[in-house]
């Protein structure tokens, strides 16, 4: 028996045979050409086909993992049309009089090396995207197929790493688990695996692929990050029992649909869902969430080639409010910047975008964009139970400016004879240490707080949460983070506001009781975690 350990990114057990992921070898040779225009024409044809392929992958991902996670393929489509990328390819063809395949390969190497050397983890991750789109173009030039083929038997897919397109294109019904030698828990593949509900382990090391072979029997423990290859009888039996217990627990969770989120001593809490777009509403309803605690409105901006109009935004917000039939829907205003870049915003490149020009800072310096969104939100409020939440708050003057703009928008709508609800709750994200520390000043100005634990962790610990090298230093349970959350809860309640958590920690059931004892009123999680958190809540006794 061989045991390998990495990081589990989706907790579940998988048992079956290994299939090593095989990519078709793309052999690129340098060839002298006589006609540069002909080669550029070949490039255009290969790019056109690549965009068509990515559109199909995007639509498949949309159905399987939702809008937010499918967006990477829209980004790939935009990268294929990047001016600098294409100019480099054409320049190599023209100046060196070489074939298109070689020009694309050289450009891929140059650009991926450039991105890979950057300090910013988001930009560093773009190196893999450059290689992915370049390989797709080269494959199209040589009329090859890039997709891996799986037989009829369900298998554990093992690879060095997987590109997002490779992950989505694999037949979900034939994949028992993913195991990769490299990668981070914040990689696109890890995120997609979680959203596809497939057990996955990343970062098991380079020796792994040299050791295993096709057909090896293995057990993947996504809870612990362990994979046992050709396990002994005792290990197999133990993990089979763990698998059965996990599956039974999931079946039992279905019995919690329609039940209250109430502790043994009678304390009630709201359990809501986080979603990235209108397409995710079905998952919210299917998993019996009490409402939507975080609706990421930036999907409207990410999927557009220009600023979404007031009418387009109004239609989307109205649809989600009507679909939730009176249940609370909290929509976060535009949170562009940092790891979410939109070309038409023309944002300047920054040394440290996570701490730069993003979210509410864009809205307050480009009020015309902010007002368009707020008009759409207020108009949609007439069709449901809306809350509006503002991200990346750090000061009282920022919040004063926001509330002033909200009043201006309401006055404009009244003048235009347009209806809006009078009882809209306004809230802010507590995702910076500054907001938590001055939460006593901010709480009287709003109806609620929602703690964004992902960014709060990043900023409090000075740890880039997308940098796999420092992942072990990014302790989400750090006492400083818990103290900031508790301080925010105390100040919210002292000033008549309620407080929720919408970051990933909301789904961490090892902290659920801690949060309830702090006085947290609402937990907002991915739809698939709603029943699991409800089960935990119903087994807590706060009177003990």
N, C-alpha and C positions, 0 to 999 in steps of 0.2 A: 504494500500500500504506500502511495506517495501522497503527502498532504502539502497543499500550497495555500498561502494566506494573502489576501488582498483586502480591499474595502468593499463591504456589501453596500449596494446602492438601492436594492429593493429586497425587503425581507420576505423570503419564501424558500421552500425546499424544492429542489428538482433532482430527479434520479433518472439516469439514462445513459446513452452512449455519446461519446464525443465525436464531433465533426469539426476538423480544423478548417477554418475559413480560407478558401483558396481564391486568390484574385488572378485573373488572366494576366500573364506577364506582358507588359507593354514594352516591347523592344523598339527603341527609337534610335535610328541611325542618321548620321549627318550626310545629306546628299546634295550635290551641286545641282542647281536648276537653271533653266534658261529664261523662264517667263515668270517674273515676280507677280504680275497681275493674276495669272492663273492660280498661283499658290494662295493669294489673298482671297480669291473667289472660293477656293476649297475651305479656307478658314471661315468665311461667312456661312457656308453651307453647314459645316460642322457645328458652329456656334448656334445656328438656327435650330438644328436638331437637338442640341444640348438643352436649349431653353424649353423646347417641346417636352423632352424627357423630364426635366425638372418640374414642369407644370403638372405632369401626370403624377410624379412623386409627391408634390405638394398636395394635390387633391386626395391622394391615398392617405397621407399623413393627417390631413384635415379631419378625415373620418375616424382615424384610429387614435390620434393623440391631441386633437384640438388645435385651434387657431394659433395660440401662443407658441406651441412647440413646432408647428408646421412652418413658422416664419423663417426658419433658417434656410429653407429652400427658395423662398422669395429673395433672401439676401444673396444666395448663390446665383440666382438669375440676374440680379443687379451687378454682381461682381463680374459676370461674364461680359457685361457691357461696359465695364470700367474703362475709362479713356486711357489712363496710364498703362494699364495691363495690355490693352489692344495696340497702343502705339508701340510698345516694346516689341510685341510679336512682329508687327509689320516692319518695324525698323530693322530687325534682325534678318527678316526675309529679303528686304531690299538691299541692305548694305553688304550682307554676306552671301547673297544669292543662294540661300539654302532652303530646304523643304520646310513646310509648315509644321510638321510634327516636331522637328528639331527646334524650331523657333519657339514653339509653345513650351517644350520641355525646358529650354534654357530660361525662358521668362518665368516659368514656374519655380525653378531652382532659385533664381535671383530674388523674386518677390517673397517666396516662403522664407528664405534666409533673412531677408530684410525684416519681415514681421517677427520671425522667431527670435531675433536679437533684441527686440524692443522690451523695455522694462514693464510696460503695462500688460497685465495678463490677458485682457480682452483682445488687444492688438496681437499679442503673441499667439493666441488661439486662432487668429485668422490665417496663420501659415497652413494649417491643416485644410482650411476651406479653399485656399489657393490651389493646393495640390489636388484636392478633390475635383474642382471644376476643370483643371488642366488635364487630369487623367481622363475625364469624361470627353473632352474635346479631342484628345489624342486617340482615344478609343473609337470615336466616331470617324475620325480621319482614316483609320485603318479598318473601318467597318466591323469592329469587334463588339462583343457583348461584355459588359462589365459585371453584370449581376451574377452572384453565386447561385448555384442550383442545389436544392436540398431534395433528397429522395422522399419516399412515402413515410419513412419512420421519423418520429419526433426525436430531436437531437439537442445536445448541449453545444452551442456554437462557441468555438475557441478561436481567438485571433490576437494579433499584436495590438490592434485597436480597430475600431470600426468607424467609418465615416457615417454621418447622419443618414445619407441616402442609402448606404448599405444596410443600415439597421432597419429602416422603414421598408425597403424592398424585400427583405426576407419574409417568407410566409409565416406570419405570427402563429398560425395553427401548428406549424411544424417545429417551432422553437421552444425548447424546455427552459433554457437559460442562456445568458451571455457570460462569458468569462474572457477578460482581456488582460494581456501582459502589461499594458500601459494604460494611460488615461487618468482622469481625475473625476471625483464625484460631482463636479460641476460641468463636466463635458457634455456636449449635446447628446452623445450616445447614452450616458448615464441618465440624463433627464428623460430621454425618449423611453428607455427601458422602464423607468418608474411609471411613466404615463401609460405604457403598454401592459403594465402589471406582470412583467416578466422578471424572474429572479436574475440578478446580475451582480457580478463581482469584477472590480477593476483593479489594475495595478498588482497582479500576482507575480510579476517579475519576468525577466527575459528567459530564465531557465525553463519556465513552464512549457513553452511551445516545443522546446528541444526534447522534453521528456515524454510528453503525451503523444499518442498517435490515434488516427481514426479508429473508431470501434472500441476504444477503451471504455470500460464501465466506470461511471463517476457519480458522485453525489455532491451537489452544490448547496451550500448553506448560506443563503443570502442574508441571514440575520447576523452571522458571525464573520462573514467574509472568507469562509474556508471552502476549499474544494478537495475532496478525497478521490484520488484516482485508483481504480481497482481496490476498493476498500475491503477490509476483512469483514467477516460475518457479523461481528459484534457492532462495528461502526455502522454498517448498513442497517441493522435492526434498530439501533438507537435513533438514526436519522429518519428511518421510515416511520417510527412512532412519532417523532417530532413533526413530520409532514402531516400525518393523520390528525394530530392534535390541532395543528394550524388550520387545516381545511375544515375541521369540525367547528373551530372557533369562528371561522368566516361564515359557515352556515348558520350558526347560532346568532351571529350579528344581524342576520336578516330578520330575525324575530324582534329586533329592537325598532324596526320601522313603526312609526306612529307613537312610540313611547316618548315620555318626557325626559329632558335632560336634567334630572334632579338627583341630588346626592341622598344617601341613606338618612340623613338628618333633615332633609327637606329643602336644601339650598338649590335654587334653580339657576341655570346658566344657559345662555344662548349658544348654539353651535351652528355656525354659518359656513359657507363655502367660498373659496377663492376661485375666480375664473378669469380666463384671458380673452374671452370674446363671447358673442351671442351663441355661437355653436356649442358652447359648453353647458348651456342651460339644462339640456336633457340629463346630463350627469348630476346636476344639482338636485333635480326633482327625483331622479332614480334613487339617489342615496339619502333622500329624506332630510336634506338640510333645512334649517329653519329660515334661511334667507341667504343673501349674498353679502359677505363681509368685505370683500375686495373684488371689484370689477375693474380690471386694468384697461382703462380707456385708450391707452396708447396703441392698441392693435389697429384702431381706425387710422392712425397716422402711419404706422409701419406698413400697412397693406396698400397705401395710396401712393401715387406718383406725384401728388401735389396735396396741399393742405385740404383736409376734408371740409366740406361746406357745413354750414349750420344745419341745413336740411338733411344731409347725409347722417350727421351725428344725431340729430333729433330722432330720425327713424330707428337708429340702432338702440338708443337709450329707451325710446318708447317701447320697442319690441321686448326688451328684457324686463321692463317694469310690468308690462301687461302679462307676460308669460309667468311671472312670479306671483301674480294674482293677489296683490296686497301684502305679500311678505316683504320684509325690509331688503332693499338693494342699496348698497353703499358703493358709489362710483368714485374712483380716485381720478382726479384731474391729471392732465398730461404729465407723464413721467419719462420724458425723452432725455437723452444724454447718457453719459457714462457708458454702460454696455449696450445701450439701445440707441443706435445712430440712425438718423433719417437724412438722406442726401439733400432733399430740397430745403431742409432747415439751414443748410450751409454753415454748420457749426465748425468753428476753427479747431484744428487739432490741438490737444492739450497734453501737457506732461503727465497730469494726473486727473483724468476725466471723472473718476468716481467722486472727487472732491471739488469738481469744477462747475462749469456752466450747465446746469441740469435742472429738471423738474420745475419747481415753483420759481426758480431764478430765471428761467426762460420766460415763464408766464408773466412775471412782474416787469420784465424788460421788453416784452413784446405783447403789450396788453390787447392788441387787436386779435391775436390768436386766442388768448385767454378768454376774452369777452365772447368770441364766437362759440367756444365750448360751453361757457356758462349759460349763454342764451339757450343753447340746445338742451342743456341739463334742466334748467328751470322750466322750459316749455314741456319737457317730457314728464316733469314731476306731477303734472295733472293726471297722469295715467297710472300712478302707483305710489308706493311708499318709498320715497327717495331720500337717501342721505348722500351728501357730497363731502369728499375727504381730500385734503390738500397735503401733498408730500413734501418732504425735505425742509420742514420748518425749523428755523434756528433762533428766531427773535420775535419780540412783541411787535416792532414796527412792520415786519413782514406780514404778520397776521392782520394788523390794522389796515394795511394796504389792500389785502385780499378782501376783507369784509367791506371796505369802501367800494371796491369794484363790484362786489355782489349787489350792494345797494343800488349802484348805478344801473346795473343790468336789470334789476327788478323795476326800477323807474322807467327804463326804456321800454320794457315789455308792457307795462301799464299804458304808456303813451301809445303803443302800437295796438292796444286792445287785445293782447295775447294773454291767455290764462296760464297760471302757474299755482302750485300749492303753497299755502302760507305756512305749513308746518314742516318744512324741509329742515332736517337736522344737518348742521355743519360740524365737521370734525377735522382733526389734523393727525398726521402720522407722527408718532414718536419714534424717530429712527436716527436721531442724532443725540449725543450726550447733552448738547446744549438745550434741546427741547425738554429732555427729562429733568435737567437741573432747574430750569425755570418753569416747570410745569405748573407751579402754583400761580404764576403770572398768566399763563396761557389758558388754564382751565376755565376761568370766569368768562372767557371770550367765546367759547365753543360749547357744543352739546356733548361731544365725545372725543376720546383719544383712541387711536388704534396703533399698537406697537408693532413696528416693522423690525422684527428681531434679526433679519438677515443683515440689513445695513447697520442696525444698532450694534451688532456684534463686530462688524467690520470697523466701524469708526471708533468704538470704545477700545478695542484691542489693537488698533493700528495694524490689522491683518487683512490683506486683500483676500476676500473669500473665494476668488476664482484662481488663486495661485496654489497649485497642488503641492509645491515645495514646502509651503508653510502651513499646510492644512492641519498638522498636529498642534500648532500653536493657536489655532482659531477655535478656542474652547467656548462653545455656545452655552455651557453651564457655568461659566466664570461668575464668581460672586459679584463682580462689578456690574455685570449685565443684569443679574437678578435684582440687585439693589436699585438700579435705575428704573426697572419695571415697577418694583414695589413703591418707590418714591412717586412715580407717575400715578399709580393707582390711588395712593393716599391723597394726593393733591387733586385728582379728578373728583373723588367722592366728597372731599371737603368743600368743593365748589359746585356741587350739583351736576357734575358730568359723569357719564359712564365710560368704561374703558374696556377695550378688547385687544386681542393679539391676532395679527394676521400673517406674521412671519412663520417660517418653518417650525419654530419651537412650539407653536400652537398645537401641532400634531404629535409632539413628543410626550407620550403618555407617562413617562417617568417624571415629568414636571407638572402634570395636570393638577395634582393635589396642592403642590406648591403655589400654583397660580390661583387656585380657588381660595386658598388661605390668605393670599395677598388681597383678595377682593376683586379679581378679574371677573367682569360681567359677561364676556363673550369671547369665544375662540373661533377663529375662521381658518379653515383648513382645506386642502384639496378634497374634492367631493368624495373620493374613495376612502378618506380617513374619517368621515363624519360618524359612521356607526361605531368605529373602533374607539373614538374619543367619547362617544355617548356611553359605551359600555364601561369605560374607565370611570366616568363621572358617577354613574349609577352604583358603583361599588366603593365609593369614598364616603367616609363618615367624618365630617368636620367637627363634630361635637366631642370626639375622642381626644 
